[in-house]
Amino acid sequence: MTAYMNMSMGEAHRRITEYLNRFSDAVSSQNASSLRFLLSLSSNSSYLLSLADALNTFQDANRVIRQSDNSAQFTEILLHLFRALQCYRIGNLFDAYQAFEKSANAFIQEFRNWESAWALEALYGLAYEIRVLAERADRELAANGKSPEKLKAAGSFLMKAFGVLAGKGPKRVGALHVTCQLFKVYFKLGTVHLCRSVIRSIETARIFDFEEFPKRDKVTYMYYTGRLEVFNENFPAADQKLSYALTHCNPRSEANIRMILKYLIPVKLSIGILPKDWLLQKYNLVEYRDVVLALKRGDLRLLRRALQEHEDRFLRSGVFLVLEKLELQVYQRLVKKIYIIQKQKDPTKAHQVKLEVIVKALKWLEMDMDVDEVECIMSILIYKNLVKGYFAHKSKVVVLSKQDPFPKLNGKPVNS
């Protein structure tokens, strides 16, 4: 926060009156972007900060609101908003959130009474502010040794806002935007299971037509629901949703593209599709380079080293387990390389792979496994249709099918 501005009582009164006039003008002229600006507490705009200084100087803004012909009807919104501004200015984020939530609830009541959807952008700003202020208030609570609780409260407010938008009128196009703010809250809190009821409403309610929602909201929605599908290991659905988000994302929004790719790449890897190296370079996703290289080479050691090196990053993203399961594809690639080498030496015996040869290949990669462990892995590969063939147990040999011994995933996940 910048230093407080010293001002006279007369100047403070003038600034407060000017704000009230701008607020009532924005409502009467249905100027949603102007109204959004006037509600943007966390923007740290010099205009709102100087208003906060005026409020702290004048001390009796309540009387000014009630005496104003144009603003009196918005008393509940403005009283609490002014209180939030004052608290925010002095760095009291907990009280700022408390007051702002009361102002936001009063705004929702007014919004409910407006027949048209003109104020949607202002409501979007409110939804953003409530989430950001709650996060900051929770950090303040945690720093003071108290239990953070405001983000959960913000989630409850956003559900209320969603309920107001989930009707048959023109306001329903705003429902997806509020849903995306809810997703951000639930992901931050680690309560992603709460997303289900909102998703159900969006995807099954007849009042919603997904195509009528704004493009940016559809991209954000697909990104978060795609992440949920990754979490549920439903990779075809994750691929479809995250690919939609990538295709429709603003090509100039490199940070957003990177966020989408962070989840789409592990999904693509799990269904056998490898990204090009230029893509990893361009979007600074080099943590996946050795993972991709391990899959190409059949190098189990390299995969495990890559997972160990970037473990924290992969765990934070929630993709570590997805990447760990790529081991089966790496084993498939290793056996395929042995098969290719044997085919070059003696094409007639290429389809007979001794387990002992696989053990030696793994030992060369500094992976110590005995024949029984390798037999177990080969059984899984055959069961999951990554290898076509059967065991000759007595001779400890895998007899590969002469037709397509290493089926491609072709965009489908490994059989569960």
Phi and psi in degrees as a GROMACS rama.xvg file:
@    title "Ramachandran Plot"
@    xaxis  label "Phi"
@    yaxis  label "Psi"
@TYPE xy
-81.8604  166.428  THR-2
-64.1562  149.226  ALA-3
-67.3221  150.139  TYR-4
-95.9784  127.742  MET-5
-80.7758  131.225  ASN-6
-148.635  158.892  MET-7
-76.2121  163.616  SER-8
-60.8239  -38.7589  MET-9
-63.4966  -43.18  GLY-10
-66.3153  -39.8637  GLU-11
-61.9105  -44.5993  ALA-12
-61.5274  -41.2862  HIS-13
-62.9614  -42.2945  ARG-14
-67.444  -39.9542  ARG-15
-65.3244  -44.8662  ILE-16
-61.7054  -41.2708  THR-17
-61.6695  -42.7917  GLU-18
-62.0601  -45.0224  TYR-19
-60.7148  -39.1229  LEU-20
-66.8099  -41.9365  ASN-21
-63.8774  -38.3971  ARG-22
-64.1125  -50.7115  PHE-23
-67.1106  -34.2032  SER-24
-65.0616  -40.7836  ASP-25
-61.7813  -39.4179  ALA-26
-71.3877  -47.7104  VAL-27
-66.7153  -32.9304  SER-28
-91.4815  1.21371  SER-29
54.6259  46.216  GLN-30
-96.7471  91.0636  ASN-31
-66.5921  -37.6815  ALA-32
-68.093  -37.3819  SER-33
-65.7006  -40.867  SER-34
-65.4596  -39.5033  LEU-35
-59.8949  -44.5464  ARG-36
-59.3161  -42.0632  PHE-37
-68.5695  -17.1403  LEU-38
-100.95  -2.37115  LEU-39
-84.236  77.9543  SER-40
-57.4417  -46.9022  LEU-41
-80.0564  -0.499333  SER-42
-70.4232  -17.3986  SER-43
56.2351  32.2257  ASN-44
-67.8636  144.783  SER-45
-61.2223  -31.5658  SER-46
-63.1057  -47.5455  TYR-47
-73.5106  -33.2337  LEU-48
-67.2972  -38.8419  LEU-49
-70.0427  -31.4354  SER-50
-63.7843  -41.8715  LEU-51
-60.9706  -40.2566  ALA-52
-63.3411  -39.4646  ASP-53
-63.5525  -41.6398  ALA-54
-64.5648  -40.3433  LEU-55
-71.3968  -23.4838  ASN-56
-81.4146  -47.3197  THR-57
-75.8137  -39.4963  PHE-58
70.0832  -14.9681  GLN-59
-127.466  50.4239  ASP-60
-67.1618  -25.4794  ALA-61
-55.603  -41.8783  ASN-62
-65.7676  -38.6198  ARG-63
-63.5574  -41.3618  VAL-64
-62.4619  -47.4962  ILE-65
-69.1871  -27.1371  ARG-66
-84.9284  -12.8406  GLN-67
-80.4007  126.286  SER-68
-63.1422  -38.4868  ASP-69
-82.4356  -28.2518  ASN-70
-101.587  -12.6396  SER-71
-56.0565  -35.5698  ALA-72
-68.658  -17.3859  GLN-73
-105.013  22.3005  PHE-74
-51.9748  -46.7448  THR-75
-63.3547  -39.223  GLU-76
-65.4526  -49.8237  ILE-77
-73.3697  -39.1296  LEU-78
-55.7578  -51.3053  LEU-79
-72.0461  -33.4742  HIS-80
-64.0834  -42.8173  LEU-81
-63.3138  -41.0974  PHE-82
-61.787  -42.2405  ARG-83
-62.1805  -42.6442  ALA-84
-61.734  -44.1228  LEU-85
-61.7023  -45.2116  GLN-86
-65.8831  -41.4731  CYS-87
-62.3969  -40.0761  TYR-88
-62.1873  -36.0316  ARG-89
-93.9749  7.0323  ILE-90
81.5579  16.4797  GLY-91
-92.675  86.2136  ASN-92
-75.2803  -31.9401  LEU-93
-62.3025  -51.5749  PHE-94
-67.9154  -32.1467  ASP-95
-61.9448  -43.6666  ALA-96
-63.8733  -46.8275  TYR-97
-54.6032  -47.3976  GLN-98
-69.5062  -40.1068  ALA-99
-65.2698  -37.3651  PHE-100
-62.5634  -39.559  GLU-101
-64.5689  -41.0771  LYS-102
-62.8316  -43.0091  SER-103
-63.9886  -38.9271  ALA-104
-63.8142  -39.9709  ASN-105
-66.2315  -37.3781  ALA-106
-63.5474  -42.6961  PHE-107
-57.9266  -39.4587  ILE-108
-62.9693  -43.0268  GLN-109
-64.983  -45.9232  GLU-110
-57.2387  -39.3779  PHE-111
-60.0703  -34.0285  ARG-112
-81.5689  -18.9121  ASN-113
-77.8023  127.486  TRP-114
-71.8105  -41.8334  GLU-115
-87.2796  175.267  SER-116
-98.9659  22.9659  ALA-117
-59.4834  -30.6923  TRP-118
-91.7457  13.4111  ALA-119
-57.1915  -42.784  LEU-120
-62.795  -36.6572  GLU-121
-65.4763  -38.9347  ALA-122
-65.6277  -38.3547  LEU-123
-59.0652  -43.3529  TYR-124
-61.7075  -40.0106  GLY-125
-63.5695  -43.0827  LEU-126
-62.8051  -40.4222  ALA-127
-65.7661  -48.0586  TYR-128
-59.0232  -43.6977  GLU-129
-63.3169  -37.0714  ILE-130
-71.5873  -46.986  ARG-131
-65.4261  -43.775  VAL-132
-63.9801  -38.4491  LEU-133
-63.0459  -42.3817  ALA-134
-61.1442  -42.7633  GLU-135
-69.0167  -40.113  ARG-136
-63.5697  -39.2291  ALA-137
-65.7668  -36.1315  ASP-138
-64.872  -38.4077  ARG-139
-64.3891  -44.3906  GLU-140
-60.7355  -46.6537  LEU-141
-61.9099  -39.4775  ALA-142
-64.9357  -27.6766  ALA-143
-94.0419  12.5793  ASN-144
75.0408  18.4631  GLY-145
-106.142  162.808  LYS-146
-76.2299  123.057  SER-147
-68.554  129.101  PRO-148
-139.405  -7.44281  GLU-149
-77.792  -30.7859  LYS-150
-65.2359  -36.4268  LEU-151
-62.7835  -40.9594  LYS-152
-64.9538  -37.624  ALA-153
-62.3004  -38.958  ALA-154
-59.7346  -40.8618  GLY-155
-64.6743  -41.6439  SER-156
-62.6741  -44.3897  PHE-157
-64.2127  -34.5286  LEU-158
-63.711  -37.9813  MET-159
-64.1375  -43.6527  LYS-160
-62.8149  -40.586  ALA-161
-59.8158  -43.0239  PHE-162
-60.0001  -36.7995  GLY-163
-67.5326  -34.8842  VAL-164
-84.3254  -21.0589  LEU-165
-82.9743  51.7643  ALA-166
-115.939  -168.155  GLY-167
-90.6497  -10.9421  LYS-168
-78.5754  -173.301  GLY-169
-67.2522  -16.7001  PRO-170
-70.742  -14.4641  LYS-171
-64.3502  -20.5585  ARG-172
-67.0102  -14.3587  VAL-173
-85.9266  -8.19854  GLY-174
-62.189  -36.9152  ALA-175
-69.3337  -35.6406  LEU-176
-62.5537  -46.303  HIS-177
-65.9005  -37.0714  VAL-178
-57.8756  -42.5175  THR-179
-65.3678  -36.5902  CYS-180
-65.3012  -38.4279  GLN-181
-61.9789  -43.3477  LEU-182
-56.8141  -43.9648  PHE-183
-61.1425  -39.1453  LYS-184
-65.9375  -49.3553  VAL-185
-65.4338  -38.629  TYR-186
-66.1553  -39.708  PHE-187
-65.4592  -39.3348  LYS-188
-80.2267  -13.5223  LEU-189
75.1044  26.5434  GLY-190
-115.819  51.2252  THR-191
-63.761  -20.2698  VAL-192
-61.989  -23.2661  HIS-193
-71.7766  -14.3905  LEU-194
-66.6316  -26.3534  CYS-195
-57.5891  -44.4381  ARG-196
-65.736  -36.6295  SER-197
-70.1758  -41.5345  VAL-198
-60.2724  -42.6754  ILE-199
-58.7376  -43.0903  ARG-200
-63.2051  -43.76  SER-201
-67.7631  -41.8251  ILE-202
-92.0289  -15.0788  GLU-203
-117.426  -21.8199  THR-204
-68.1066  132.937  ALA-205
-70.0383  -18.7812  ARG-206
-71.9818  -18.3429  ILE-207
-100.426  134.259  PHE-208
-117.34  112.111  ASP-209
-54.7376  -35.8704  PHE-210
-69.4421  -19.2674  GLU-211
-83.1491  -10.0092  GLU-212
-72.4285  152.871  PHE-213
-60.4104  146.515  PRO-214
-56.9302  -45.6642  LYS-215
-61.7155  -35.3505  ARG-216
-72.1157  -36.3906  ASP-217
-64.8069  -39.6713  LYS-218
-63.3305  -47.0486  VAL-219
-63.2772  -41.7513  THR-220
-61.8959  -46.0017  TYR-221
-66.1324  -33.5655  MET-222
-63.1576  -48.4758  TYR-223
-72.3276  -39.8418  TYR-224
-70.3825  -30.0089  THR-225
-64.0954  -41.9603  GLY-226
-62.6684  -37.7125  ARG-227
-63.022  -39.6428  LEU-228
-66.5922  -33.5759  GLU-229
-63.0568  -45.3433  VAL-230
-58.1172  -37.4397  PHE-231
-88.0446  1.58771  ASN-232
59.3191  31.5762  GLU-233
-97.4125  81.1002  ASN-234
-70.0729  -37.5894  PHE-235
-59.6222  -42.3455  PRO-236
-68.2062  -40.0767  ALA-237
-61.8188  -42.2377  ALA-238
-61.0852  -45.7245  ASP-239
-63.0181  -45.4528  GLN-240
-72.1948  -46.2304  LYS-241
-69.1474  -33.6471  LEU-242
-66.1496  -38.1132  SER-243
-61.2164  -47.1743  TYR-244
-59.7497  -42.2774  ALA-245
-66.7536  -44.3547  LEU-246
-63.5217  -38.1698  THR-247
-97.5557  -0.846157  HIS-248
-71.393  145.706  CYS-249
-58.5466  119.926  ASN-250
-61.9716  -17.8593  PRO-251
-85.2794  -10.901  ARG-252
-88.8516  75.0352  SER-253
-62.1188  -35.5254  GLU-254
-64.0868  -40.3815  ALA-255
-69.5825  -39.3812  ASN-256
-61.6918  -41.6616  ILE-257
-61.8054  -41.9274  ARG-258
-61.2634  -40.9856  MET-259
-66.8094  -46.6087  ILE-260
-62.8293  -30.0483  LEU-261
-56.8983  -28.9278  LYS-262
-103.812  -32.526  TYR-263
-68.7325  -36.9971  LEU-264
-60.945  -49.9668  ILE-265
-59.3514  -35.0699  PRO-266
-65.1707  -47.1476  VAL-267
-61.6362  -41.3399  LYS-268
-61.0396  -38.9132  LEU-269
-69.7767  -18.3386  SER-270
-110.29  19.0184  ILE-271
84.1512  17.706  GLY-272
-112.484  119.327  ILE-273
-97.9477  134.989  LEU-274
-76.0066  154.232  PRO-275
-74.0058  150.373  LYS-276
-64.2612  -33.8608  ASP-277
-62.2785  -32.6181  TRP-278
-66.6784  -44.1109  LEU-279
-64.36  -36.7174  LEU-280
-69.0017  -49.5046  GLN-281
-58.8571  -41.1713  LYS-282
-103.57  18.8309  TYR-283
50.9793  52.5958  ASN-284
-117.463  42.71  LEU-285
-66.8602  -13.7145  VAL-286
-62.6212  -18.2065  GLU-287
-91.6009  -6.75565  TYR-288
-61.5665  -48.0805  ARG-289
-70.5519  -29.1971  ASP-290
-63.0385  -46.4846  VAL-291
-63.8171  -43.7385  VAL-292
-61.9535  -39.8983  LEU-293
-62.149  -40.4151  ALA-294
-66.4658  -38.5977  LEU-295
-67.8664  -38.5959  LYS-296
-90.5385  -18.6354  ARG-297
73.3954  36.3556  GLY-298
-103.649  95.5797  ASP-299
-64.141  -37.9298  LEU-300
-61.0853  -43.573  ARG-301
-65.0278  -40.0434  LEU-302
-62.5242  -48.6253  LEU-303
-64.5135  -36.0523  ARG-304
-67.0907  -41.7477  ARG-305
-63.0887  -42.0006  ALA-306
-66.524  -36.8053  LEU-307
-69.7212  -42.5785  GLN-308
-64.1838  -39.029  GLU-309
-110.387  24.5529  HIS-310
-54.8772  -47.9893  GLU-311
-59.136  -45.3375  ASP-312
-64.116  -44.2874  ARG-313
-68.1461  -36.5282  PHE-314
-66.9591  -41.858  LEU-315
-62.5935  -37.1255  ARG-316
-76.823  -18.0199  SER-317
80.6523  21.727  GLY-318
-112.726  2.98905  VAL-319
-58.495  -47.0863  PHE-320
-65.4095  -34.0554  LEU-321
-62.6433  -45.3703  VAL-322
-70.3663  -34.3014  LEU-323
-61.6098  -34.7061  GLU-324
-73.9614  -4.36418  LYS-325
-72.5001  -9.43941  LEU-326
-54.0205  -37.9957  GLU-327
-62.4455  -39.5281  LEU-328
-67.2509  -32.8497  GLN-329
-67.8095  -42.5074  VAL-330
-60.4117  -42.4914  TYR-331
-58.6082  -44.3921  GLN-332
-65.6032  -37.8463  ARG-333
-63.1575  -47.1424  LEU-334
-63.5709  -38.0126  VAL-335
-63.3762  -39.5073  LYS-336
-64.3563  -40.4075  LYS-337
-61.974  -43.3447  ILE-338
-60.2965  -43.1264  TYR-339
-65.8033  -42.4022  ILE-340
-63.2126  -43.4157  ILE-341
-64.1174  -36.5872  GLN-342
-65.1521  -35.152  LYS-343
-70.2818  -33.8412  GLN-344
-79.264  -49.0484  LYS-345
-149.987  90.1864  ASP-346
-54.8943  -27.2053  PRO-347
-72.1881  -25.4031  THR-348
-113.181  10.381  LYS-349
-60.0476  -33.517  ALA-350
-80.0326  -1.30249  HIS-351
-106.805  106.889  GLN-352
-109.373  115.806  VAL-353
-73.611  138.545  LYS-354
-60.6214  -32.6095  LEU-355
-62.2405  -33.2421  GLU-356
-68.029  -39.4073  VAL-357
-66.384  -40.0016  ILE-358
-59.2213  -43.4653  VAL-359
-64.7355  -40.9927  LYS-360
-62.7626  -40.7562  ALA-361
-67.856  -37.5904  LEU-362
-64.5639  -35.6381  LYS-363
-63.5747  -30.5906  TRP-364
-87.163  10.0225  LEU-365
64.5101  32.1996  GLU-366
-111.337  106.596  MET-367
-84.4714  110.769  ASP-368
-138.935  145.004  MET-369
-93.3499  176.85  ASP-370
-61.0295  -39.1346  VAL-371
-63.3542  -40.5096  ASP-372
-65.0912  -42.2587  GLU-373
-65.4377  -38.867  VAL-374
-60.5571  -41.0591  GLU-375
-62.3502  -44.84  CYS-376
-63.5731  -42.7239  ILE-377
-63.8142  -35.9364  MET-378
-61.87  -41.0772  SER-379
-66.1416  -42.4638  ILE-380
-60.8823  -40.8779  LEU-381
-68.8113  -42.9491  ILE-382
-61.8457  -38.5074  TYR-383
-90.1472  11.123  LYS-384
61.0186  29.2387  ASN-385
-88.111  -19.8931  LEU-386
-135.431  135.145  VAL-387
-102.158  124.314  LYS-388
163.92  -166.615  GLY-389
-150.528  169.457  TYR-390
-96.2218  139.358  PHE-391
-105.864  93.6749  ALA-392
-62.1799  -41.7989  HIS-393
-61.8175  -42.5618  LYS-394
-93.2083  1.12798  SER-395
54.2016  51.956  LYS-396
-127.839  140.988  VAL-397
-95.7235  122.732  VAL-398
-98.1041  110.797  VAL-399
-83.3805  149.48  LEU-400
-63.5071  142.471  SER-401
-79.3694  -13.2384  LYS-402
-114.463  117.587  GLN-403
49.5695  63.7162  ASP-404
-69.2018  -19.8022  PRO-405
-125.253  81.474  PHE-406
-59.6371  139.009  PRO-407
-80.7126  152.183  LYS-408
-73.9612  -29.9998  LEU-409
49.772  47.1746  ASN-410
79.1499  9.2879  GLY-411
-113.652  146.914  LYS-412
-69.7259  160.261  PRO-413
-59.9468  136.373  VAL-414
-54.6161  132.505  ASN-415
